[in-house]
Amino acid sequence: MSAIGDFLTNDEVIAEVGARLRARRLERNLTVEELAARAGLNRKTVLDLEAGADVRLATVIKVFRALNMLGALDAAIPDTLPGSEAFSNRGQLRQRASGSRHTRG
């Protein structure tokens, strides 16, 4: 398996995600049918996802949930970034623009 990075096309990322989900399913000794049942999906949808088809995000979330992998999404997209204060590119706290606005005359 290759690393997922900005250098991959969208289709390559989708294919890699599908391959990784297939690997997780096999590590857990689940058949396609068993995973589909756990996720509330049909067999073809799971096969499509594993084959790198462009599926709905809700489908991916259902499979992540069925494989007990929702924590991976939380780690990938945290609700806040470390040191949630906004810093400027000089390392100083950003200041809000003043409330006064110039009017055109």
Order of alpha helices (4+ residues) and beta strands (2+ residues): alpha-alpha-alpha-alpha-alpha
